[in-house]
Amino acid sequence: MAKIILILGGARSGKSTFAEKIAKKIGGDKVSYIATAEALDQEMQERIRLHQSQRSKKWDTIEEPKEVSKVIKRLENSRTILIDCLTLFISNLLLEKENLEDENNLEIKNQLEDDIINEVKEIIDIARKKHMNLIIVSNEVGQGLVPSYELGRLFRDISGRANQMVAQRADKVYLTIAGFALDLNELNKNNQADILKDLGEG
């Protein structure tokens, strides 16, 4: 049975490495790696080169910063897909909107947020329909400082909402910290059981 797997973590937490191990385990050589990063400067070019050198040479690598759902529609059924990463994808969609920081209309911003969330939902729905294993890497963005600029806060809010939505639809959710992976499904189950037990006492 095909699975949806979300892997969360901060910068340099080991989330991409862990995601690639999972992809290799369940997909073998039949993996399509969708890279959402754009090589806009020398530092990003070097990061992309490093990531590429660490991946299996037998995997298909597809560089697509914005139209991820269209890419998945074209891929064959029952394949394993690794998207790295969701937060860069969201950033790319936000940055294509010009003068967003100057836009005071809250309704427009809410609509943009809904549009991006729906795009992420579409990715998951397509993968489910085509019986694909879908592994999504995403940054945990809610534990740092509140961004000082409006566009940064909008990015944080959309990313956080997207992570929650994907987590609710995923079969497995992991959080990576310093190279270790925590199974959030198991932690959540135990936590809920403890809470319900406490509520029933007294």
Backbone as JSON Lines, residues from 0, in Angstrom:
{"i":0,"aa":"M","n":[0.84,-1.2,0.0],"ca":[0.0,0.0,0.0],"c":[0.87,1.24,0.0]}
{"i":1,"aa":"A","n":[0.57,2.18,-0.88],"ca":[1.34,3.41,-0.99],"c":[1.16,4.26,0.27]}
{"i":2,"aa":"K","n":[2.21,5.0,0.62],"ca":[2.19,5.79,1.84],"c":[2.54,7.25,1.56]}
{"i":3,"aa":"I","n":[1.98,8.12,2.38],"ca":[2.36,9.53,2.42],"c":[3.2,9.72,3.68]}
{"i":4,"aa":"I","n":[4.41,10.24,3.53],"ca":[5.32,10.4,4.66],"c":[5.82,11.84,4.7]}
{"i":5,"aa":"L","n":[5.68,12.48,5.86],"ca":[6.16,13.85,6.05],"c":[7.35,13.82,6.99]}
{"i":6,"aa":"I","n":[8.42,14.5,6.6],"ca":[9.62,14.58,7.43],"c":[9.92,16.05,7.71]}
{"i":7,"aa":"L","n":[9.8,16.42,8.96],"ca":[10.01,17.79,9.4],"c":[11.36,17.93,10.1]}
{"i":8,"aa":"G","n":[11.87,19.14,10.11],"ca":[13.11,19.4,10.84],"c":[13.61,20.8,10.58]}
{"i":9,"aa":"G","n":[14.51,21.25,11.41],"ca":[15.14,22.54,11.21],"c":[16.29,22.43,10.22]}
{"i":10,"aa":"A","n":[17.0,23.54,10.03],"ca":[18.14,23.55,9.13],"c":[19.23,22.61,9.64]}
{"i":11,"aa":"R","n":[19.79,21.82,8.73],"ca":[20.88,20.89,9.05],"c":[20.5,19.9,10.16]}
{"i":12,"aa":"S","n":[19.24,19.49,10.16],"ca":[18.77,18.54,11.18],"c":[18.89,17.09,10.72]}
{"i":13,"aa":"G","n":[19.18,16.89,9.43],"ca":[19.28,15.54,8.89],"c":[18.03,15.06,8.19]}
{"i":14,"aa":"K","n":[17.09,15.99,7.95],"ca":[15.8,15.57,7.37],"c":[15.93,15.06,5.94]}
{"i":15,"aa":"S","n":[16.76,15.7,5.12],"ca":[16.91,15.26,3.73],"c":[17.61,13.9,3.66]}
{"i":16,"aa":"T","n":[18.63,13.72,4.48],"ca":[19.34,12.44,4.5],"c":[18.4,11.31,4.92]}
{"i":17,"aa":"F","n":[17.59,11.57,5.95],"ca":[16.63,10.56,6.42],"c":[15.59,10.28,5.35]}
{"i":18,"aa":"A","n":[15.11,11.33,4.67],"ca":[14.12,11.16,3.61],"c":[14.67,10.29,2.48]}
{"i":19,"aa":"E","n":[15.93,10.51,2.14],"ca":[16.54,9.72,1.06],"c":[16.71,8.26,1.46]}
{"i":20,"aa":"K","n":[16.98,8.0,2.73],"ca":[17.06,6.62,3.2],"c":[15.71,5.93,3.1]}
{"i":21,"aa":"I","n":[14.64,6.64,3.46],"ca":[13.3,6.07,3.36],"c":[12.95,5.81,1.9]}
{"i":22,"aa":"A","n":[13.26,6.77,1.03],"ca":[12.96,6.62,-0.4],"c":[13.68,5.4,-0.97]}
{"i":23,"aa":"K","n":[14.94,5.23,-0.59],"ca":[15.72,4.07,-1.07],"c":[15.13,2.77,-0.56]}
{"i":24,"aa":"K","n":[14.68,2.77,0.71],"ca":[14.12,1.58,1.33],"c":[12.83,1.14,0.64]}
{"i":25,"aa":"I","n":[11.93,2.08,0.38],"ca":[10.62,1.69,-0.15],"c":[10.53,1.79,-1.67]}
{"i":26,"aa":"G","n":[11.44,2.57,-2.29],"ca":[11.35,2.76,-3.74],"c":[12.49,2.16,-4.52]}
{"i":27,"aa":"G","n":[13.58,1.82,-3.85],"ca":[14.74,1.27,-4.56],"c":[15.27,2.26,-5.58]}
{"i":28,"aa":"D","n":[15.38,1.8,-6.82],"ca":[15.86,2.67,-7.9],"c":[14.73,3.42,-8.6]}
{"i":29,"aa":"K","n":[13.48,3.05,-8.29],"ca":[12.33,3.69,-8.95],"c":[11.85,4.88,-8.13]}
{"i":30,"aa":"V","n":[12.72,5.87,-8.03],"ca":[12.42,7.07,-7.25],"c":[12.55,8.29,-8.16]}
{"i":31,"aa":"S","n":[11.55,9.17,-8.07],"ca":[11.63,10.46,-8.75],"c":[11.82,11.53,-7.68]}
{"i":32,"aa":"Y","n":[12.96,12.21,-7.77],"ca":[13.33,13.24,-6.79],"c":[12.95,14.59,-7.38]}
{"i":33,"aa":"I","n":[11.99,15.27,-6.73],"ca":[11.56,16.58,-7.2],"c":[12.22,17.65,-6.34]}
{"i":34,"aa":"A","n":[13.14,18.38,-6.95],"ca":[13.89,19.42,-6.24],"c":[13.23,20.77,-6.5]}
{"i":35,"aa":"T","n":[12.83,21.44,-5.43],"ca":[12.14,22.72,-5.58],"c":[13.08,23.92,-5.45]}
{"i":36,"aa":"A","n":[14.35,23.68,-5.16],"ca":[15.31,24.78,-5.01],"c":[15.68,25.36,-6.37]}
{"i":37,"aa":"E","n":[15.91,26.66,-6.39],"ca":[16.39,27.34,-7.58],"c":[17.82,27.82,-7.33]}
{"i":38,"aa":"A","n":[18.69,27.55,-8.29],"ca":[20.1,27.94,-8.15],"c":[20.28,29.41,-8.51]}
{"i":39,"aa":"L","n":[19.85,30.29,-7.6],"ca":[19.87,31.72,-7.89],"c":[21.19,32.4,-7.54]}
{"i":40,"aa":"D","n":[22.03,31.72,-6.74],"ca":[23.33,32.29,-6.41],"c":[24.34,31.16,-6.25]}
{"i":41,"aa":"Q","n":[25.59,31.52,-6.04],"ca":[26.65,30.51,-5.99],"c":[26.5,29.58,-4.79]}
{"i":42,"aa":"E","n":[26.07,30.12,-3.65],"ca":[25.9,29.28,-2.47],"c":[24.84,28.21,-2.71]}
{"i":43,"aa":"M","n":[23.7,28.61,-3.31],"ca":[22.64,27.64,-3.58],"c":[23.09,26.63,-4.64]}
{"i":44,"aa":"Q","n":[23.86,27.07,-5.61],"ca":[24.39,26.15,-6.61],"c":[25.26,25.07,-5.97]}
{"i":45,"aa":"E","n":[26.06,25.47,-4.99],"ca":[26.92,24.52,-4.29],"c":[26.1,23.56,-3.44]}
{"i":46,"aa":"R","n":[25.07,24.07,-2.79],"ca":[24.2,23.2,-1.99],"c":[23.5,22.17,-2.86]}
{"i":47,"aa":"I","n":[23.02,22.6,-4.01],"ca":[22.34,21.69,-4.93],"c":[23.32,20.63,-5.43]}
{"i":48,"aa":"R","n":[24.54,21.06,-5.76],"ca":[25.56,20.11,-6.24],"c":[25.87,19.06,-5.19]}
{"i":49,"aa":"L","n":[25.96,19.51,-3.91],"ca":[26.25,18.59,-2.82],"c":[25.12,17.58,-2.65]}
{"i":50,"aa":"H","n":[23.89,18.05,-2.68],"ca":[22.73,17.15,-2.56],"c":[22.73,16.13,-3.7]}
{"i":51,"aa":"Q","n":[23.0,16.59,-4.9],"ca":[23.0,15.69,-6.05],"c":[24.06,14.6,-5.92]}
{"i":52,"aa":"S","n":[25.22,14.95,-5.38],"ca":[26.31,13.98,-5.24],"c":[25.98,12.9,-4.23]}
{"i":53,"aa":"Q","n":[25.08,13.19,-3.3],"ca":[24.74,12.24,-2.24],"c":[23.6,11.31,-2.63]}
{"i":54,"aa":"R","n":[22.88,11.64,-3.69],"ca":[21.73,10.82,-4.1],"c":[22.14,9.69,-5.03]}
{"i":55,"aa":"S","n":[21.26,8.68,-5.12],"ca":[21.48,7.59,-6.05],"c":[21.49,8.12,-7.48]}
{"i":56,"aa":"K","n":[22.45,7.68,-8.25],"ca":[22.56,8.12,-9.65],"c":[21.45,7.5,-10.52]}
{"i":57,"aa":"K","n":[20.77,6.48,-9.98],"ca":[19.71,5.82,-10.74],"c":[18.36,6.51,-10.57]}
{"i":58,"aa":"W","n":[18.27,7.43,-9.64],"ca":[17.02,8.16,-9.45],"c":[16.84,9.21,-10.54]}
{"i":59,"aa":"D","n":[15.58,9.47,-10.86],"ca":[15.25,10.59,-11.75],"c":[15.2,11.87,-10.92]}
{"i":60,"aa":"T","n":[15.95,12.87,-11.32],"ca":[15.91,14.16,-10.65],"c":[15.18,15.16,-11.53]}
{"i":61,"aa":"I","n":[14.16,15.78,-10.95],"ca":[13.35,16.75,-11.68],"c":[13.41,18.07,-10.93]}
{"i":62,"aa":"E","n":[13.92,19.09,-11.56],"ca":[13.99,20.41,-10.93],"c":[12.74,21.19,-11.31]}
{"i":63,"aa":"E","n":[11.88,21.42,-10.32],"ca":[10.62,22.12,-10.56],"c":[10.27,22.96,-9.34]}
{"i":64,"aa":"P","n":[10.45,24.26,-9.42],"ca":[10.22,25.11,-8.25],"c":[8.76,25.42,-7.95]}
{"i":65,"aa":"K","n":[7.86,25.32,-8.93],"ca":[6.49,25.81,-8.71],"c":[5.39,24.84,-9.14]}
{"i":66,"aa":"E","n":[5.54,24.16,-10.26],"ca":[4.44,23.35,-10.8],"c":[4.63,21.87,-10.45]}
{"i":67,"aa":"V","n":[4.69,21.6,-9.16],"ca":[4.97,20.24,-8.7],"c":[3.82,19.29,-9.02]}
{"i":68,"aa":"S","n":[2.59,19.74,-8.84],"ca":[1.45,18.86,-9.1],"c":[1.41,18.42,-10.57]}
{"i":69,"aa":"K","n":[1.76,19.32,-11.47],"ca":[1.77,18.97,-12.9],"c":[2.85,17.92,-13.19]}
{"i":70,"aa":"V","n":[3.98,18.02,-12.51],"ca":[5.05,17.04,-12.69],"c":[4.57,15.67,-12.24]}
{"i":71,"aa":"I","n":[3.93,15.6,-11.07],"ca":[3.48,14.32,-10.53],"c":[2.42,13.69,-11.43]}
{"i":72,"aa":"K","n":[1.58,14.51,-12.03],"ca":[0.56,13.98,-12.94],"c":[1.2,13.25,-14.12]}
{"i":73,"aa":"R","n":[2.38,13.7,-14.54],"ca":[3.02,13.1,-15.72],"c":[3.79,11.82,-15.38]}
{"i":74,"aa":"L","n":[4.08,11.6,-14.11],"ca":[4.87,10.44,-13.73],"c":[4.03,9.17,-13.73]}
{"i":75,"aa":"E","n":[4.7,8.05,-13.88],"ca":[3.99,6.77,-13.92],"c":[3.43,6.42,-12.54]}
{"i":76,"aa":"N","n":[2.35,5.64,-12.57],"ca":[1.71,5.21,-11.33],"c":[2.64,4.33,-10.5]}
{"i":77,"aa":"S","n":[2.33,4.24,-9.2],"ca":[3.02,3.34,-8.28],"c":[4.51,3.64,-8.16]}
{"i":78,"aa":"R","n":[4.89,4.86,-8.39],"ca":[6.29,5.25,-8.24],"c":[6.5,5.9,-6.88]}
{"i":79,"aa":"T","n":[7.73,5.97,-6.43],"ca":[8.05,6.67,-5.19],"c":[8.54,8.07,-5.53]}
{"i":80,"aa":"I","n":[7.92,9.07,-4.9],"ca":[8.24,10.47,-5.15],"c":[8.82,11.08,-3.88]}
{"i":81,"aa":"L","n":[9.91,11.79,-4.02],"ca":[10.51,12.52,-2.91],"c":[10.55,14.0,-3.28]}
{"i":82,"aa":"I","n":[9.85,14.82,-2.5],"ca":[9.83,16.27,-2.72],"c":[10.69,16.93,-1.66]}
{"i":83,"aa":"D","n":[11.7,17.67,-2.09],"ca":[12.6,18.35,-1.16],"c":[12.85,19.77,-1.7]}
{"i":84,"aa":"C","n":[12.22,20.82,-1.12],"ca":[11.37,20.65,0.04],"c":[10.1,21.49,-0.09]}
{"i":85,"aa":"L","n":[9.15,21.23,0.79],"ca":[7.85,21.9,0.74],"c":[7.96,23.39,1.02]}
{"i":86,"aa":"T","n":[8.79,23.78,1.99],"ca":[8.88,25.18,2.35],"c":[9.52,26.04,1.25]}
{"i":87,"aa":"L","n":[10.47,25.47,0.52],"ca":[11.02,26.19,-0.64],"c":[9.97,26.35,-1.72]}
{"i":88,"aa":"F","n":[9.16,25.32,-1.9],"ca":[8.06,25.36,-2.87],"c":[7.1,26.5,-2.51]}
{"i":89,"aa":"I","n":[6.74,26.6,-1.22],"ca":[5.85,27.67,-0.78],"c":[6.5,29.03,-0.98]}
{"i":90,"aa":"S","n":[7.78,29.14,-0.66],"ca":[8.51,30.4,-0.86],"c":[8.51,30.8,-2.32]}
{"i":91,"aa":"N","n":[8.72,29.85,-3.21],"ca":[8.73,30.15,-4.65],"c":[7.39,30.69,-5.12]}
{"i":92,"aa":"L","n":[6.3,30.1,-4.62],"ca":[4.96,30.57,-5.01],"c":[4.69,31.96,-4.46]}
{"i":93,"aa":"L","n":[5.17,32.22,-3.25],"ca":[4.97,33.56,-2.67],"c":[5.74,34.63,-3.42]}
{"i":94,"aa":"L","n":[6.98,34.32,-3.75],"ca":[7.85,35.33,-4.36],"c":[7.46,35.69,-5.79]}
{"i":95,"aa":"E","n":[6.63,34.85,-6.42],"ca":[6.2,35.2,-7.76],"c":[5.1,36.26,-7.74]}
{"i":96,"aa":"K","n":[4.57,36.55,-6.55],"ca":[3.57,37.6,-6.39],"c":[4.29,38.92,-6.12]}
{"i":97,"aa":"E","n":[4.23,39.83,-7.03],"ca":[4.96,41.09,-6.9],"c":[4.26,42.03,-5.92]}
{"i":98,"aa":"N","n":[5.09,42.79,-5.18],"ca":[4.59,43.85,-4.29],"c":[3.61,43.33,-3.24]}
{"i":99,"aa":"L","n":[3.81,42.11,-2.81],"ca":[2.88,41.53,-1.83],"c":[2.98,42.25,-0.49]}
{"i":100,"aa":"E","n":[4.18,42.7,-0.13],"ca":[4.34,43.4,1.15],"c":[3.62,44.74,1.15]}
{"i":101,"aa":"D","n":[3.41,45.31,-0.04],"ca":[2.72,46.59,-0.12],"c":[1.21,46.43,-0.17]}
{"i":102,"aa":"E","n":[0.75,45.18,-0.26],"ca":[-0.67,44.93,-0.39],"c":[-1.33,44.88,0.99]}
{"i":103,"aa":"N","n":[-2.2,45.83,1.25],"ca":[-2.86,45.92,2.56],"c":[-4.17,45.15,2.62]}
{"i":104,"aa":"N","n":[-4.59,44.59,1.53],"ca":[-5.86,43.89,1.49],"c":[-5.71,42.5,2.1]}
{"i":105,"aa":"L","n":[-6.25,42.31,3.29],"ca":[-6.13,41.03,4.0],"c":[-6.84,39.92,3.22]}
{"i":106,"aa":"E","n":[-7.9,40.26,2.54],"ca":[-8.64,39.26,1.78],"c":[-7.77,38.65,0.67]}
{"i":107,"aa":"I","n":[-6.97,39.49,0.04],"ca":[-6.08,39.0,-1.02],"c":[-5.04,38.04,-0.44]}
{"i":108,"aa":"K","n":[-4.49,38.4,0.7],"ca":[-3.48,37.55,1.33],"c":[-4.09,36.23,1.79]}
{"i":109,"aa":"N","n":[-5.3,36.28,2.33],"ca":[-5.98,35.05,2.75],"c":[-6.25,34.16,1.56]}
{"i":110,"aa":"Q","n":[-6.61,34.77,0.44],"ca":[-6.88,33.99,-0.76],"c":[-5.59,33.34,-1.28]}
{"i":111,"aa":"L","n":[-4.49,34.09,-1.21],"ca":[-3.2,33.53,-1.63],"c":[-2.82,32.34,-0.76]}
{"i":112,"aa":"E","n":[-3.04,32.48,0.54],"ca":[-2.74,31.38,1.46],"c":[-3.59,30.16,1.12]}
{"i":113,"aa":"D","n":[-4.87,30.37,0.88],"ca":[-5.76,29.26,0.52],"c":[-5.32,28.6,-0.79]}
{"i":114,"aa":"D","n":[-4.91,29.42,-1.75],"ca":[-4.48,28.89,-3.05],"c":[-3.25,27.98,-2.88]}
{"i":115,"aa":"I","n":[-2.3,28.41,-2.06],"ca":[-1.09,27.61,-1.86],"c":[-1.41,26.32,-1.11]}
{"i":116,"aa":"I","n":[-2.25,26.41,-0.08],"ca":[-2.65,25.21,0.66],"c":[-3.37,24.23,-0.26]}
{"i":117,"aa":"N","n":[-4.23,24.74,-1.12],"ca":[-4.95,23.87,-2.06],"c":[-4.0,23.21,-3.06]}
{"i":118,"aa":"E","n":[-2.93,23.92,-3.43],"ca":[-1.94,23.34,-4.33],"c":[-1.23,22.18,-3.65]}
{"i":119,"aa":"V","n":[-0.92,22.34,-2.37],"ca":[-0.29,21.26,-1.62],"c":[-1.25,20.07,-1.49]}
{"i":120,"aa":"K","n":[-2.52,20.35,-1.23],"ca":[-3.53,19.28,-1.17],"c":[-3.61,18.53,-2.49]}
{"i":121,"aa":"E","n":[-3.51,19.27,-3.59],"ca":[-3.58,18.66,-4.92],"c":[-2.43,17.67,-5.11]}
{"i":122,"aa":"I","n":[-1.26,18.02,-4.63],"ca":[-0.1,17.12,-4.73],"c":[-0.4,15.8,-4.03]}
{"i":123,"aa":"I","n":[-0.93,15.89,-2.81],"ca":[-1.24,14.69,-2.04],"c":[-2.35,13.88,-2.71]}
{"i":124,"aa":"D","n":[-3.38,14.56,-3.19],"ca":[-4.51,13.86,-3.82],"c":[-4.07,13.1,-5.07]}
{"i":125,"aa":"I","n":[-3.21,13.71,-5.86],"ca":[-2.72,13.05,-7.07],"c":[-1.92,11.8,-6.7]}
{"i":126,"aa":"A","n":[-1.05,11.94,-5.71],"ca":[-0.23,10.8,-5.28],"c":[-1.1,9.66,-4.78]}
{"i":127,"aa":"R","n":[-2.13,9.97,-4.0],"ca":[-3.06,8.94,-3.52],"c":[-3.76,8.25,-4.69]}
{"i":128,"aa":"K","n":[-4.25,9.04,-5.62],"ca":[-4.99,8.5,-6.76],"c":[-4.11,7.6,-7.61]}
{"i":129,"aa":"K","n":[-2.83,7.94,-7.74],"ca":[-1.91,7.16,-8.59],"c":[-1.13,6.1,-7.8]}
{"i":130,"aa":"H","n":[-1.54,5.89,-6.56],"ca":[-0.91,4.86,-5.71],"c":[0.61,5.04,-5.62]}
{"i":131,"aa":"M","n":[1.02,6.27,-5.38],"ca":[2.43,6.59,-5.26],"c":[2.83,6.68,-3.79]}
{"i":132,"aa":"N","n":[4.04,6.26,-3.48],"ca":[4.64,6.61,-2.21],"c":[5.12,8.05,-2.34]}
{"i":133,"aa":"L","n":[4.68,8.91,-1.45],"ca":[5.05,10.32,-1.5],"c":[5.76,10.71,-0.21]}
{"i":134,"aa":"I","n":[7.01,11.12,-0.33],"ca":[7.81,11.55,0.81],"c":[8.03,13.05,0.67]}
{"i":135,"aa":"I","n":[7.6,13.8,1.67],"ca":[7.7,15.26,1.62],"c":[8.62,15.74,2.74]}
{"i":136,"aa":"V","n":[9.65,16.49,2.37],"ca":[10.55,17.12,3.34],"c":[10.09,18.56,3.54]}
{"i":137,"aa":"S","n":[10.03,18.98,4.8],"ca":[9.6,20.35,5.08],"c":[10.3,20.89,6.31]}
{"i":138,"aa":"N","n":[10.5,22.2,6.34],"ca":[11.13,22.84,7.48],"c":[10.11,23.13,8.58]}
{"i":139,"aa":"E","n":[10.51,22.87,9.81],"ca":[9.7,23.28,10.96],"c":[10.01,24.75,11.22]}
{"i":140,"aa":"V","n":[9.05,25.63,10.96],"ca":[9.32,27.07,10.93],"c":[8.77,27.82,12.14]}
{"i":141,"aa":"G","n":[8.05,27.15,13.02],"ca":[7.33,27.87,14.07],"c":[8.06,28.0,15.39]}
{"i":142,"aa":"Q","n":[9.32,27.55,15.47],"ca":[10.0,27.55,16.76],"c":[11.12,28.59,16.85]}
{"i":143,"aa":"G","n":[11.24,29.42,15.83],"ca":[12.26,30.45,15.85],"c":[11.67,31.81,16.18]}
{"i":144,"aa":"L","n":[12.42,32.84,15.9],"ca":[11.96,34.2,16.13],"c":[10.84,34.57,15.16]}
{"i":145,"aa":"V","n":[9.96,35.43,15.6],"ca":[8.91,35.94,14.71],"c":[9.58,36.85,13.68]}
{"i":146,"aa":"P","n":[9.39,36.6,12.38],"ca":[10.02,37.45,11.36],"c":[9.64,38.91,11.54]}
{"i":147,"aa":"S","n":[10.58,39.8,11.3],"ca":[10.34,41.23,11.51],"c":[9.62,41.89,10.34]}
{"i":148,"aa":"Y","n":[9.53,41.19,9.21],"ca":[8.88,41.77,8.03],"c":[7.64,40.96,7.66]}
{"i":149,"aa":"E","n":[6.68,41.64,7.05],"ca":[5.36,41.05,6.84],"c":[5.39,39.82,5.94]}
{"i":150,"aa":"L","n":[6.19,39.87,4.87],"ca":[6.24,38.73,3.96],"c":[6.81,37.5,4.67]}
{"i":151,"aa":"G","n":[7.77,37.72,5.56],"ca":[8.33,36.61,6.33],"c":[7.29,35.99,7.25]}
{"i":152,"aa":"R","n":[6.46,36.81,7.86],"ca":[5.4,36.3,8.74],"c":[4.36,35.54,7.94]}
{"i":153,"aa":"L","n":[4.05,36.04,6.74],"ca":[3.09,35.35,5.89],"c":[3.64,33.99,5.47]}
{"i":154,"aa":"F","n":[4.92,33.94,5.1],"ca":[5.57,32.68,4.75],"c":[5.53,31.69,5.91]}
{"i":155,"aa":"R","n":[5.85,32.18,7.11],"ca":[5.83,31.31,8.3],"c":[4.43,30.76,8.54]}
{"i":156,"aa":"D","n":[3.42,31.61,8.43],"ca":[2.04,31.19,8.7],"c":[1.57,30.15,7.68]}
{"i":157,"aa":"I","n":[1.86,30.4,6.4],"ca":[1.43,29.45,5.37],"c":[2.17,28.13,5.52]}
{"i":158,"aa":"S","n":[3.47,28.2,5.79],"ca":[4.25,26.98,5.96],"c":[3.76,26.16,7.14]}
{"i":159,"aa":"G","n":[3.47,26.83,8.24],"ca":[2.96,26.13,9.41],"c":[1.62,25.48,9.14]}
{"i":160,"aa":"R","n":[0.75,26.19,8.46],"ca":[-0.57,25.63,8.13],"c":[-0.43,24.46,7.17]}
{"i":161,"aa":"A","n":[0.48,24.59,6.19],"ca":[0.71,23.51,5.23],"c":[1.26,22.27,5.93]}
{"i":162,"aa":"N","n":[2.21,22.46,6.84],"ca":[2.77,21.33,7.58],"c":[1.68,20.61,8.37]}
{"i":163,"aa":"Q","n":[0.8,21.36,9.02],"ca":[-0.28,20.75,9.77],"c":[-1.21,19.95,8.86]}
{"i":164,"aa":"M","n":[-1.54,20.53,7.72],"ca":[-2.45,19.87,6.8],"c":[-1.85,18.57,6.26]}
{"i":165,"aa":"V","n":[-0.58,18.63,5.87],"ca":[0.08,17.42,5.35],"c":[0.18,16.37,6.45]}
{"i":166,"aa":"A","n":[0.52,16.8,7.66],"ca":[0.65,15.87,8.78],"c":[-0.66,15.14,9.06]}
{"i":167,"aa":"Q","n":[-1.78,15.84,8.94],"ca":[-3.08,15.22,9.17],"c":[-3.4,14.17,8.11]}
{"i":168,"aa":"R","n":[-2.9,14.36,6.91],"ca":[-3.19,13.45,5.8],"c":[-2.13,12.36,5.63]}
{"i":169,"aa":"A","n":[-1.0,12.53,6.29],"ca":[0.11,11.59,6.1],"c":[-0.1,10.31,6.9]}
{"i":170,"aa":"D","n":[0.5,9.23,6.4],"ca":[0.48,7.96,7.13],"c":[1.53,7.96,8.24]}
{"i":171,"aa":"K","n":[2.65,8.62,7.99],"ca":[3.71,8.71,8.98],"c":[4.29,10.12,8.99]}
{"i":172,"aa":"V","n":[4.61,10.62,10.19],"ca":[5.22,11.94,10.34],"c":[6.44,11.78,11.25]}
{"i":173,"aa":"Y","n":[7.58,12.28,10.79],"ca":[8.81,12.21,11.57],"c":[9.37,13.61,11.78]}
{"i":174,"aa":"L","n":[10.03,13.8,12.91],"ca":[10.73,15.04,13.21],"c":[12.2,14.7,13.41]}
{"i":175,"aa":"T","n":[13.08,15.34,12.64],"ca":[14.51,15.08,12.77],"c":[15.17,16.17,13.61]}
{"i":176,"aa":"I","n":[16.02,15.73,14.53],"ca":[16.78,16.63,15.4],"c":[18.19,16.08,15.53]}
{"i":177,"aa":"A","n":[19.19,16.85,15.09],"ca":[20.6,16.45,15.2],"c":[20.85,15.06,14.62]}
{"i":178,"aa":"G","n":[20.16,14.77,13.51],"ca":[20.37,13.49,12.83],"c":[19.53,12.36,13.35]}
{"i":179,"aa":"F","n":[18.77,12.58,14.44],"ca":[17.88,11.55,14.99],"c":[16.46,11.82,14.5]}
{"i":180,"aa":"A","n":[15.71,10.75,14.26],"ca":[14.33,10.87,13.79],"c":[13.36,10.42,14.87]}
{"i":181,"aa":"L","n":[12.4,11.28,15.19],"ca":[11.35,10.95,16.15],"c":[10.07,10.64,15.41]}
{"i":182,"aa":"D","n":[9.39,9.56,15.79],"ca":[8.12,9.16,15.2],"c":[7.01,9.94,15.89]}
{"i":183,"aa":"L","n":[6.5,10.98,15.25],"ca":[5.5,11.84,15.89],"c":[4.16,11.15,16.02]}
{"i":184,"aa":"N","n":[3.86,10.18,15.17],"ca":[2.61,9.43,15.31],"c":[2.56,8.7,16.64]}
{"i":185,"aa":"E","n":[3.67,8.05,16.99],"ca":[3.73,7.33,18.26],"c":[3.7,8.28,19.44]}
{"i":186,"aa":"L","n":[4.43,9.38,19.35],"ca":[4.43,10.36,20.43],"c":[3.05,10.97,20.63]}
{"i":187,"aa":"N","n":[2.37,11.26,19.55],"ca":[1.04,11.85,19.62],"c":[0.05,10.88,20.22]}
{"i":188,"aa":"K","n":[0.14,9.6,19.82],"ca":[-0.77,8.58,20.34],"c":[-0.61,8.43,21.84]}
{"i":189,"aa":"N","n":[0.64,8.35,22.31],"ca":[0.88,8.2,23.73],"c":[0.43,9.43,24.51]}
{"i":190,"aa":"N","n":[0.69,10.61,23.92],"ca":[0.31,11.84,24.59],"c":[-1.21,11.93,24.73]}
{"i":191,"aa":"Q","n":[-1.92,11.61,23.66],"ca":[-3.38,11.66,23.71],"c":[-3.93,10.68,24.73]}
{"i":192,"aa":"A","n":[-3.32,9.49,24.8],"ca":[-3.78,8.49,25.76],"c":[-3.6,8.99,27.19]}
{"i":193,"aa":"D","n":[-2.46,9.64,27.46],"ca":[-2.21,10.17,28.8],"c":[-3.21,11.28,29.14]}
{"i":194,"aa":"I","n":[-3.47,12.15,28.18],"ca":[-4.4,13.25,28.4],"c":[-5.79,12.71,28.7]}
{"i":195,"aa":"L","n":[-6.24,11.77,27.9],"ca":[-7.59,11.2,28.1],"c":[-7.69,10.48,29.44]}
{"i":196,"aa":"K","n":[-6.59,9.81,29.82],"ca":[-6.59,9.14,31.12],"c":[-6.7,10.14,32.25]}
{"i":197,"aa":"D","n":[-5.93,11.24,32.15],"ca":[-5.98,12.27,33.19],"c":[-7.36,12.89,33.28]}
{"i":198,"aa":"L","n":[-8.01,13.09,32.15],"ca":[-9.34,13.71,32.15],"c":[-10.37,12.8,32.8]}
{"i":199,"aa":"G","n":[-10.12,11.48,32.73],"ca":[-11.09,10.55,33.28],"c":[-10.91,10.3,34.76]}
{"i":200,"aa":"E","n":[-9.83,10.81,35.33],"ca":[-9.59,10.59,36.76],"c":[-10.15,11.74,37.6]}
{"i":201,"aa":"G","n":[-10.44,11.42,38.83],"ca":[-10.97,12.44,39.75],"c":[-12.41,12.64,39.52]}
